[in-house]
């Protein structure tokens, strides 16, 4: 049986989009973010704190002065307004992203 995340990943691939918001309340928003192998992450800093959970894939994550592995099971925190991005993506990254408070910008 397929998970809801897998259905969203398929929809994102088909549409060419990278992000789909799935939850929004005043205190937080969350969604699925997908980056292909060899792809680039076009993000710019957000006004909200973020937590990424790497569902699967393999790459690197640069946040501030820290550069670390982004592999299945990793949890990554980014404070508001900090430069960050995924890079050196070897296997498609599927990420569950939570913003607190709810995301106000797209980038």
Secondary structure, 3 states (H helix, E strand, C coil): CCCHHHHHHHHHHHHCCCEEEEEEECCEEEEEEEECCCCCCCCCCCCCEEEEEEEEEEEEEEECCEEEEEECCCEEEECCCCCEEEEEEEEEEEEEEEEECCCCCCC
